């Protein structure tokens, strides 16, 4: 990755929720840690008519209220706020805003246009930038999800942006790919030679990829009714984690070399269609329950949206990759809201030993490699070992634990810090390419279509519980269990 370069970072939606909660605090931390070029400026674009002083006041509150900014350094904060300015632009209204934006940008430097706005505005913004002559050969565009709600809408959205920005200057954010442990997954696999001989169907029984939350949809039910867990989480986050787990070693750590291998995984996914949907997928919707000691409403009782919705707040799937490395190895994906715990993890379950020689013990138990993305980022390898004692031989699973916090004794940067650093440096390795996004939609769309054709809705599960019973039947049909069910309480 190249060093940071002087850049005009233009954030459309610059006064919105994403900017205040994630982008501006992350940029402050980059500034504090010396990862922003001293000449880089941040231009917040909105329709709000704010002054620069108004914006800086909002930004200061956002920075001071961010959990990762434990101590605000006055000098750094002053320097950071001085980078900020505001321009009022209405992409579909008064064209004078584009002239004002042009006047606010400096020649001879990189331009990054960050679209922290709903996707329906992407086309108008890109067209406006192009019409105002603001797109230079060094300009890049960053897009937040959702990148469409199905394959056709994703292609249409990508077409609109591609009329202005070529693919090599288009950055599609998936914030999960900015997490330290996700990046360490590539290092774990491709920088440690002892794992590669085991990373295949001969030695791995199955893989579990889990992303669960204790929170519900809150005030986002109107949006969630148009999305659901499959579109909101599986199509992007979980499939990206699957790709990084299952991909072949790339020829180099080059953006397209890495993304070429991820694409091959998506293209190798066995389609789930027709009757197979009933066998290999589960959808659920949370009902009333208790989360962290607080009674919470069910999804249908949340404000906004429909009170008869069949939107899934939980999804579990059994996926298979049809290639030589992974043939016959199931990948179990699951995600859900208002569950008993918040966690993101990848569990590699190894096969049983081919011939157990310790009769009467649990020596035939399988080992596990657990990659924890959050909370408590780290890697855990469970192995069987003999319990001390002179009596009968007894084996017990024992973890070999790598905790990032304990080992490195330093703060792990948040996902947006890393991703913004890469955008500013022009490194697209951790961003999704168009063909990846569309391959994921091709796999997800038939499942959603089949669900919509069913006469029954999603299975209700109590908020604060472990999810729908169907998810346990899904993995239990082959005698397997979810990883947490085997752990001591």
N, C-alpha and C positions, 0 to 999 in steps of 0.2 A: 504494500500500500504506500502511495506517495505521501509526502508531508502535507499538512494543511496549507491551502493556498488562499490568497485574499479573495473573498467571495462576497457577493451581495446575495444573501439568503432572503428570499421573498416568500412570506408565509401567507397564503390566502386562507381566510378564517383565522387570522392572526390574533383576534381577541376572543376566540371561541374556547370551548371547554377543553379540547385536546391541546391547544396551544398553552393554556394556562396550567393545566394539570401535568403535562408531560414535556412539551417541546421547550418552553422557556426555562423551566427548572433544569432540564438536561443541558441546554446550551450554557446556562450559568455555570454548571459543574464542569463542563468542558473548558470554559474560560478560566475558571479557578485553577484547573489542573494543567493549564498551559497547552491545551489542545485546540485552541482557536487562534488562527493567525491574527496578529494585532490589528490588521486593516479590515478584517471581516466585519460587515454590517448586517443588521437584521431589520428588514422592512416588513412590518405587519400590515396586511391589507384586509380591510373589512368595509362594510357599508355604514359603519357607526358614526362617522364624522368626528372621531376623536382627535385631540391634539397630541403631539408627541409627549407632553407632560402627563396627559391622561393615561396614555399607554404605559408610560414608565411607572406610574403609580400602581396600575393593575399588575404589571410585571413584578414589581417589588413585593407586592402581597403574595403573588403566586410563588415566588422564590422562597420567601420566608416561611410560607406554609407547607412547603414540600418536605416530606419525611426524610429524604436523603440529604437535605441541606441542614445538618445538625448545627453548624456554626456558620453564620453569615459574616464573611470578611468585608468590612465596610469599603475598603479600597477596591476590592474585586467587584463588589456589587455596583459601585459607582462607575467603574470602567465598563461593566456589562451593560448597565442601563444607558450609558452614553452611546452604545452601539445601536440602540433601538430608535426607530422612527415609525410613524403611521401614515398611510396613504389611504384615502377613501376611494374605492372603486366599486361600482355596481356593474358586474359583467353583462347584464342584460339591459342596462339603463343608460344613464348619461355617459357618453363616450369621453367626456373631458377627464374622467378618472384615469384613463390610460395615458393621457398626456402628462398628468401629474406623476404617475408612476415612472414614466420615462425620464422625467426630470429628476426623480429621486435616485436613479441608478447611475453608477459611475462607469465610464468606458474602460476597456482594457482589463477586465477582471472576470472571473467565473460568475455565472448566475445560476442559482438553484431556485426553482419555483416549487414550493411545497404546497400541495393541494390538501389542506386540512379542512375540507368542505365535503358535503355530500356528493357522491359520484355524478349525480345529475348535472352538476355545475362544471364538471371537468371539461366538457367540449367547449362550452362558452368561454371559459377562461383561456384555454389553449388558443382558440380562434382569436380572442381579443389580444393576447400577447403577440401572436403572429401579425395581426393587422396593424399593431402599433410599432412593429419593427423591433420588438424587445428580445427576440430569440436569436442569440448569437451562436456561432459554432461551439462555444464552450458552455452553453446553457444545458441544464438538466432539469427534468421534472420528476417530482416524487408524488406518488399516489397512495392514499390510504384505502384500506378495504372499507366497504364491500366492493369488489371488482366485478359488479354484475350480480344478478340473482339466479342466473342459469347460463348455459353456454352461449346462447344467442345474444343475450344482453351483454355478456362479457366481451364477446367479439365486437359488438357495436361500440361499446365504450372504448376498447382498445383501438378500434379504427379511427374514432374521433381524435384521440390523442396522437396516433401515429401520423396523422396528416400534418402535424407540426413538429413532433419530436421523434427522431429515429429510435429504434429499439435499444441501441447501445447507450442512449442518453435518457432512458426511461427506467425509473426505480420504483418497484412495487414493494411497499413495506409489508413485512410480516414480523411484528415485534418479537415473536417467539424466537426468531432466528438471531436476534441480538443478545439473547441470554448467554451468559458465560458458559454454562454447562452444555448448552446446545453446541457451541463452537468447540468445546472440549470433547464432544462426541466424535468429531472428525479427528482430533488429535489422538484420542484414545484408540480409535480404530486404525489410523494410518501412520502413527508414529511409534507403535508398540507391536513389534513383529510377533510376539507370542500369541496375540489374540487372533490374527488372521487365519491360521489353520483351523480354529474352532468356529469361525463366523460363517456357518453354513448349515444346511439341513442335516448333515451327519451328526452334528453335536448339539444343535439347538432344537429344543422341542417346540417352543412357541415364543412369541413376543407379545407383551402387553404395553400399550401406550395409553396413558391416562391423564386427562386434564379435567379436574373437577373444582367446583367453587362452592363456598358456603352462601354466597350472596344470590339473590334472585334477580329478576329483570328490573326491579325498582321502577323508575319512571320511564323505562324504555320499552314498555309493552307494545306500544304502537309500532315501533320499529321491529320488535322481535316477532310480531305476528306476520311480518313479511319475510322473516329470515328463518328462525328456528336454529336448533343446535347443529344441524347438518350444514347449513350455509354459513353460519356464524363461526363455527369451530372446526368441523371435520374437513370441509373443502380446502381449508388453508392450513391452520395450525397443525392439526393431527397428521394430515397427509405430508406436510413438510417434514415433520419429525420421523414419519415412516421412511421417507426418502433418504434422510441422512443416516438412518439405522441400516437400511438395506442396500444402499448404492454400492456399486463397484468402486475400487480405488481409481480416482481420476489420474490422468497423466501428470498433472501439476495442480498447484493451488491457484489456478487461474479461474476467473469468474465463469467463463463459458465451459471450461473443462469440468468444473464442479456441477454446473447446472445441466450439462449434457447427461451426466450420470444420474442425476435426480430425475430428469425427464424419462430416461429408460425405465426407471422403477415404475413411474406412473403409467407408462404405456404397457407395462407387463402385469398390471393389476387385473385379476380375473373379474370380468363384469358380474355384478349382482343384479339379476333381472328376474322378472316373473315370480314363480313360486319360490325361487331361492331367497327372495327378500324375506319371506316368512321364516326361513330357517336361519339366515345369517345376519339378520338385523333386529334391533329392538329400539323402539322409541317410547319415551316416557314423558310425563308432564307432572310437575310437582303440585301436590295438594297442600292443604293446611298442615302446619306442623310447628315444631319448636326448633329453633336454630340458636345455638349458644345461649340457651336459657330464655329466649324471647319467642313468644308466639308470633307466627307470621302467616299471612294469607296464602291461599293457593293461587296458582297462576291465573285462573279464571276470575279471581276476585281482585287482582291487581288493577290499579287505575289505568284507564286508556285501553285502546284496542277492543277486541271482541270478547264478550263473556261466554261465547260458545266455541272458542277457538280450538282447533286440533293441532296447534303448533307444538312441536316437541321441544322441551327444555332439557331432554336427556336423549342421547343416542349412543348405541353400542353396535359394533359391527365386527364380523369375522371376515377378514380380508386375506386373500392369497395372492402371492406373486408367482407368476408362471415363468420361471427361468431356472437355470441349472442350480444356482446357489440356493434358492429358497423353495423349490418345489416341495409341496407337502407340509410346509411350516405355516401354521395359521398366525396371523397378526390380529390381535384383538384390540380394537380401538374403542374408547369410551370417553364421553364427556357429559357433564351435567351441571345444573345449577341447584342451589339450595340443598346441598348434600351435607353429610356429617363432617367433612373435612375438605380443606382446600389443598390440592397438591397437583403437581405436574411431574410425571416420572415415566421413564422407559424401563421396563423389566425384561431382561433376557433370561429365559428359563432354559437351562441346559438339560440334556437328556439324562436318564438314569444310567448308572454304570452298566455295561453290557452283561456283566456276570458278578453279582454281589457275593462276596466271600465272608461276610459277617452275618451268619444266620441269627435270627432272633433280635436283630437290632434294626435301627432305621437307616442303615447304610445305603439303602437303595434310594434315599431321598435325593431330589435334584438340587443342584446349586443354582444360585441366582446372581446375576449382575444387575444392579439397580442404579440407574442414572437419574438423580434427583435434580430437576430443573428449578423447582420451588416447592415449599420453602426449604431452607437449610440446604443450599446447593452442595452437591457432593456426589461421590460414587461409592457404592457399597457392593462388595463381593462376598457372598455367603458361601462358606465351605464347611464340610463335615470334618470334625476332629474328635479325637478321643477325650472323654471326660476324665479328669484325674481320679485315681483310685486303684486299689489292688483287687477289687472285686471283679464281677463280670464286666466284660468289655461293653461300654456304652458310648455311642456316638451322639454328638450334638452339633447342630448348625451354629457356626460362629462367624460374625461379620468381620471383614477387613474393611475398615472405614477410612475414606478420604473426605474430610470436611474442608471445603474451600476456605471458610471463615477461620478455622483453627490452623490450617496448614499455611496459609499465606498471610494471615494477620493483617489483611487490608480490605478495604471496601470493594466489593464487586460493582463495577459500573452497571447502571440500569440499561435495559435494552436500547432505549432511545439514545442514550449517550453513544453507544457503539455505532448504531445505525446512522446517526447524524454525522459522526466522525467519518464514516465510510462514504456517505454522500458527498461531504465537503472535499474528500480526497479523491473522489471519482472511482471508488472501488465498489463494484456491483456484485461481488461474490455472494453476499448474504441477502440478496434481493431476488424476487421471483421474476423469471422471464415469461414473456407472453405465452409461449408454448407450454410451459409448466402449468400456468393458471388454467388454460383451456383444456389440457389433458385431465386435470383434476375435476373440472366441471363435467367432462365426458363420463367420468366414472360415477360421480355423485348424482347427476341428473336422473338416471333411470331408477335409482333408489327412491328419490323424492317423488318421482312420477308414480311409482308403484304404491308408495304410502298414500298418496292422494287418492288412489283408486280403491283403497280398502274400505270396507263397510264399517270397520271398527276404528276408533281413535287411539291415541297414545295411552299406554298404561299409566294409571295414576300412582304416584309414590309420595309418601309423606315427606314434607320439607324437614330437613335435619336428619334424614335417614341415609341408607346406603344405596338408594336408587331402586328402580323397578325390579321385581322378582325375575322378570324375563331375562335380565342381563346375567343373572346367576345360572339360569337354565341354558343360556347361550353358550357359556364357557363350560358348563357342567356336562353337556351332552357327550363330551369326549373324555370325561373323568378329570378334567382340569378345574382349577379354582383360581379366583382372583388372588393376587399376591398378598393383599392385606389380610385375607381370611386365614392365612397360615401363620400370621405373626402373633406372638403373645400379646394379650391385652394388658 
